[in-house]
């Protein structure tokens, strides 16, 4: 899911913003694919390579919900900040 969301954000948002800021479509697409690859690498590192099954424990629901809500807020703020570049530039 994380890698798929990274692909969605990278190709649809990052590539579009890069083209609107003056980059060529090929450079915009490359930036989007690089962003998606970064999401996939980060997800693999966090969820697979550093996973210690001996220390595995269930995370409380409140903690998971707080993490999701804060993640959504941070991503929305980042997208708003990048979108703001289009209006200032």
N, C-alpha and C positions, 0 to 999 in steps of 0.2 A: 504494500500500500504506500509506503513512504517513497519508494522509488517511482511508482506510478504517479504520485502527486508531484514529485520532483520533475518528472517528464512533462506533466501538464503545465506546471508553472514555468519551466524552462523554455519550452517551445512556444507556448502561447503568450506569456507575459514578457520574459526577458528578451526574446527575439524581436517582439513588436516594439518594445521600448528602445532597443538598440537601433532598429531601423528608423524610428522616429527621431532619435538623437543624431542621425546622419550617417550611420554605418550602412554598408551595403547589405542586401538581404543575405548573402552568403556568410558575412561576418556575424550578423544577427542570429542566424540559425546555428552557427558554430558556438556562439556564446550561450544560446539556449541548450544545446546538447552538452556543453561543458558543465552548465549548471545542473542538468539532469544527472550527469555522471557523478558530480560532487554529492548530490543527494543520495544516489545509490551507494557510493563508497562510504558515506557517513552512516547510512542505515546498516550496511553490512558490518562495519566496524563495531557499531553499538550493539547490534542484535545478534551477531553470529560470532565474530572473531574474539571479542572480549567476554563472551558469555561463560560464566563459571557455574556449572550445574551444582556444585557443592554449596555455593552461596545463594542459590536460587530460593527466593521466598516470594510469597504473594504480597503484592503492593496493595495497600488499602484503597478502596474506591474513591475516597475523598482526595487522596493524593493524586490518583490518576486523573480525576476530573480537573483538579487544579492545574496539572501539567498541560492538559489539553486546552483549557481555557487560556492559560498564559501563552501557549504556543500560537494559538489563533490570534491573540492580540498582537504578539510580536510580528507575525507574518503579515497581518493587515497593516500594521504601522510601517513595516519595511516596504510593502507594495505602495502604500500611500506616499511615502517619501520618494520612491523612485518615480512614481507618476507625477509628483510635484516638479521634478526636473523638466518634464515636458512643457509645463506652463511657464516655468522660469526661463527656459532656454529658447 
